Amino acid sequence: MNNYELMVIFTPVLSEEEFKAAQKKFEALVVENGGEVVHSNPWGLKSLAYPIAKKTTGLYWVMEYKAPSSFNEKLKIQLLRDESQMRYMFTALDKYAVEYNARKKSGVSFKTQKAEA
């Protein structure tokens, strides 16, 4: 099983219940196909860098999950079928990214240290 991160921008016209239902749908899809949802983080309504389908805002949602690599194609098909999403992006996480996300969730500070010569 590999580690992945999925970011989805949903259309801003969704109600709070529809936004949560869409999140639950994709989380359930991961679990049904033998994966595991590590972390789900709804960012909420944010401004877009450029208009998408004449919309200047979108509902952002980030999900970190573990799944077999063959699962991403199934998830991609479901995302394309969903009319409420405007954009999505998969990112494969290496061990350093997984460690960084775990430290970030636990609240550990990330101060950089200078090497003394």
N, C-alpha and C positions, 0 to 999 in steps of 0.2 A: 504494500500500500504506500502510495506517495502522498506528500503533503501539497495542498493547493490552496489558493485564495481566489475567491470569486467576488468581483465587484459588479453590481448591477445598478443602473440608473433607471428608475421607474418613472412613468409619466406623473407630473405633479397634480393631476386631477383626481388621483386615487384618494379615497377616504382612509382614515386611520385603520379601520377594520379590513379594508381591501389590501392595504399595504402589509399588514400583519399576516393576512391569509396567503399572500404571494410568498412571503418569507417562509411560512410554515410548509407551503407546497414544495419549495425547492429543498428545504431541510429534510422533509419526508422522503423525497426522491433520493437523496444521498443515502439515507438509512436503509431504504428498501433495496438498494443495489449493493449492500454490503459495506458501505462507507460509514464514517463517523464524523459528526459535526463537532469540531473543536471549539469554535467560538463564532457567535453571530453578533454583528454590531450594526444596528440601523443608525445611520448618520442623520437621517431626516432630510428636510428640504434645504437644498444648497443651490447657489447660482451656477450656471454652466459657463464655461469659457467661451462658448459660441452657441448660437441657437441650434437646436435639434428639433426638426419638425415644427418650426415656428414657436418653440417653447424655450424660455430663457432660464427656467429652473427645473430641478428634478429631485426625486426622492432617492437618496443614495443608501445602499445597503452592502455591507461587506461580510462575507462568510469564509471562515477558515475551516477546511475539512481534510480528512484523509480518505482516499478512495483508490481503487485500482485505476490504472491509466486508461483502460478501455471505457471507463464510466464517463469521462469528459465528453465523449461524442454523444452519448445519450442525453446528458445534461444540456449540451449545445442545442440539440434538436428541440428539447422542451422550452428552452429560452427563446428560440426562434418562433415557436408556436404561440408564445405568450404575447399578446398585443399590448400589455401594460408596461413592458420594458422598452426602453429607448436604446440603451447601449449596455453591453456587458464585456467583461474582460477576465480571462483566466490567467493566473500566475502560478507557475510551479515554484514551490518554496524549497530552498536547500536547507541544510541543517543550521546554518547561521541565521537565516530568516526565521526559522521556527523558534530558535533560541531567543532571538530579538523580540518576537511577538509574545513569547511566554514571559519574558522579563518586563515588557511593556504592560501586559495585563496585570502583573503582580505589583506594579508601582515602583519598581527599582529605578533609580535615577541613572542617566546615561552620560555622566560627565566624562569628557575626554581628558586623558591624562597625557601630559607632555613627557617625553623621555628626556631625562637629564643626561647631558653629555659629560 
